[in-house]
Amino acid sequence: MKMILRKMFAWLLDPLESGDGEFVYKPSHRTILIVMSVLFAGLATLVALLMPAGEFDYALPVLLFGGVGLLGVLVGTLGNDRAVARIWGSGVRGQGRRK
């Protein structure tokens, strides 16, 4: 099942998993990413459910928080260690310009 989902979301995972440089990853990074993503998705769901009918003033926060939550859950559950490190901003070390 995981491989089917990885193929479905390859357009999202492939850019995050590409590269061959060093990266900084700890197992706690994945756990924190999933927990924070679930909180963001829960917040978006709560706002969407409490939004008055016919009013779309809260649509942008729902889309933003929901999108961030969905991205984090997908990368946290389906992505490899490099993808999680890229989300945290420690994706590649040792590449780039050196003086």
VENHUNOR-V571779 format. One record per residue. N is the residue number from 1. RES is the residue in one letter. SS is DSSP state (H for helix, E for strand, L for the rest). PSI is psi in whole degrees, 0 to 359 (999 if undefined). BURIAL is 1 if it has 16 or more other C-alpha atoms within 10 Angstrom, else 0. Layout:
n->N res->RES ss->SS psi->PSI burial->BURIAL
n->N res->RES ss->SS psi->PSI burial->BURIAL
This chain:
n->1 res->M ss->L psi->320 burial->0
n->2 res->K ss->H psi->321 burial->0
n->3 res->M ss->H psi->324 burial->0
n->4 res->I ss->H psi->315 burial->0
n->5 res->L ss->H psi->323 burial->0
n->6 res->R ss->H psi->322 burial->1
n->7 res->K ss->H psi->323 burial->0
n->8 res->M ss->H psi->323 burial->0
n->9 res->F ss->L psi->25 burial->0
n->10 res->A ss->H psi->327 burial->0
n->11 res->W ss->H psi->334 burial->0
n->12 res->L ss->H psi->321 burial->1
n->13 res->L ss->H psi->323 burial->1
n->14 res->D ss->H psi->313 burial->0
n->15 res->P ss->H psi->328 burial->0
n->16 res->L ss->H psi->333 burial->1
n->17 res->E ss->H psi->355 burial->1
n->18 res->S ss->L psi->158 burial->0
n->19 res->G ss->L psi->165 burial->0
n->20 res->D ss->L psi->11 burial->0
n->21 res->G ss->L psi->175 burial->0
n->22 res->E ss->E psi->153 burial->0
n->23 res->F ss->L psi->159 burial->1
n->24 res->V ss->L psi->120 burial->1
n->25 res->Y ss->L psi->137 burial->1
n->26 res->K ss->L psi->145 burial->0
n->27 res->P ss->H psi->331 burial->0
n->28 res->S ss->H psi->335 burial->0
n->29 res->H ss->H psi->317 burial->1
n->30 res->R ss->H psi->316 burial->1
n->31 res->T ss->H psi->313 burial->0
n->32 res->I ss->H psi->321 burial->0
n->33 res->L ss->H psi->315 burial->1
n->34 res->I ss->H psi->316 burial->1
n->35 res->V ss->H psi->313 burial->0
n->36 res->M ss->H psi->322 burial->1
n->37 res->S ss->H psi->320 burial->1
n->38 res->V ss->H psi->322 burial->1
n->39 res->L ss->H psi->317 burial->0
n->40 res->F ss->H psi->315 burial->1
n->41 res->A ss->H psi->321 burial->1
n->42 res->G ss->H psi->320 burial->1
n->43 res->L ss->H psi->316 burial->1
n->44 res->A ss->H psi->318 burial->1
n->45 res->T ss->H psi->317 burial->1
n->46 res->L ss->H psi->315 burial->0
n->47 res->V ss->H psi->320 burial->1
n->48 res->A ss->H psi->322 burial->1
n->49 res->L ss->H psi->327 burial->0
n->50 res->L ss->H psi->355 burial->0
n->51 res->M ss->L psi->130 burial->0
n->52 res->P ss->L psi->144 burial->0
n->53 res->A ss->L psi->133 burial->0
n->54 res->G ss->L psi->351 burial->0
n->55 res->E ss->L psi->130 burial->0
n->56 res->F ss->L psi->25 burial->0
n->57 res->D ss->L psi->333 burial->0
n->58 res->Y ss->L psi->9 burial->0
n->59 res->A ss->H psi->320 burial->0
n->60 res->L ss->H psi->311 burial->0
n->61 res->P ss->H psi->323 burial->0
n->62 res->V ss->H psi->315 burial->1
n->63 res->L ss->H psi->317 burial->0
n->64 res->L ss->H psi->308 burial->0
n->65 res->F ss->H psi->321 burial->1
n->66 res->G ss->H psi->320 burial->1
n->67 res->G ss->H psi->317 burial->1
n->68 res->V ss->H psi->318 burial->1
n->69 res->G ss->H psi->316 burial->1
n->70 res->L ss->H psi->317 burial->1
n->71 res->L ss->H psi->313 burial->1
n->72 res->G ss->H psi->319 burial->1
n->73 res->V ss->H psi->318 burial->1
n->74 res->L ss->H psi->313 burial->1
n->75 res->V ss->H psi->321 burial->1
n->76 res->G ss->H psi->326 burial->1
n->77 res->T ss->H psi->326 burial->0
n->78 res->L ss->H psi->335 burial->1
n->79 res->G ss->L psi->160 burial->1
n->80 res->N ss->L psi->183 burial->0
n->81 res->D ss->H psi->323 burial->1
n->82 res->R ss->H psi->320 burial->1
n->83 res->A ss->H psi->319 burial->1
n->84 res->V ss->H psi->318 burial->1
n->85 res->A ss->H psi->322 burial->1
n->86 res->R ss->H psi->321 burial->1
n->87 res->I ss->H psi->322 burial->1
n->88 res->W ss->H psi->352 burial->0
n->89 res->G ss->L psi->10 burial->0
n->90 res->S ss->L psi->38 burial->0
n->91 res->G ss->L psi->311 burial->1
n->92 res->V ss->L psi->128 burial->1
n->93 res->R ss->E psi->145 burial->0
n->94 res->G ss->L psi->357 burial->0
n->95 res->Q ss->L psi->161 burial->0
n->96 res->G ss->L psi->189 burial->0
n->97 res->R ss->L psi->137 burial->0
n->98 res->R ss->L psi->144 burial->0
n->99 res->K ss->L psi->999 burial->0
